[in-house]
């Protein structure tokens, strides 16, 4: 019984979408964020990272940063850079990368569904990382970054979405990274009811990406409830901004590992140790692993394909993940990397950067690279269904949802 409801989005005025849309706040360092907003006076990153509009030496978490974000957001609403729909609607958001499209339903998910685990997690969050977005959302009075949710695909929703996409889009633009973004508004009463009912029929939704944004949004909702003890449950603060995609349209890329040294072993000794767990063969050139249980290794200018020996396979949803097997068989016992979250001898490289980036790292600051086969969405669901957690850096989703295309106000627009 997922409670997914329509809402009156604040969204860019016609023709301003490409100028406003921005990558998520947390993909930039402080210096990168400041550089990214230069010559982009409408970029939503100015709001999501409002310190870019203040003196460089100001503390990132100074209260004036959050007040500046609020001033910029509602100033753009007052200026007409944003418009707000009068009635609650659902929206569609389609992203196309390298010829592949995925279309999500933009809606508000329920704080209670999150608290009662009908919206399932697969990652832990760090409270200190949540704190920044809690203050940002609370002071702005709006959720500015959507949570990326997934559901098990349904034929009725697929058909409804395809019908709606035949209509004129709200926006259609290509961002600087070559990704095409299109959006539609769904306002017909029959369609609104059909979408709400389809989600009500679902037992669970899953956080694909954005665990910290989700945790922060929920904390603001709980805080507002405490401040309004007579709340009815219908107020906007009981819901948070989400884009919800069918599982069969999602792309999870590989999330690869590079290590600084071989823990005192020679390359020959290391390969000998690996031979206990894997069948090893040399590859003529760089190549991605082709299936679960395979890992490509780059060591001493040579690519190898490691294929897990059958006796080491594990049917457990967490322990059987390729990233877990690599950690439990190799990184921990052989290389002495017990806690990959904190160990400085390991780093992680998103698959979007390609195998050439792994070679570059080995040529510069690392000794060996492991190219992983991507975790599947089915594996993610299986872990979340058991109420368990994935190992760190298990999934890399592409493309990233843009912020600023849909905003959920927690109260009526302010001047």
Secondary structure, DSSP 8 states (H G I E B T S, - for coil): ---EE-B--EEE-TT-HHHH-B--GGGS-HHHHHHHTTT-TT-THHHHTGGGGS-TTS-TT-HHHHHHHHHHHHHHHHHTSEEE-SS-BEEEEEEEETTEEEEEEEEEEEHHHHHTTSEE--S---HHHHHHHHHHHHHHTEE-S-EEEEE---HHHHHHHHHHTTS--SEEEE-TTS-EEEEEEE--HHHHHHHHHHHHT-S-EEEEE-HHHHHHHHHHHHHHHHH-TT--S-SGGGEEEEEEEEGGG--EE-EEEEES--TT--HHHHHHHHTTTEEEEE-SS-----STTEEEEEETTEEEEEEE-GGG---STTTTSHHHHHIIIIITTTT----TTT-TTEEEEEGGGHHHHHHHHHHHT-SEEEEE----HHHHHHHHHTT----TT--EESS---BSSSBEESSS---
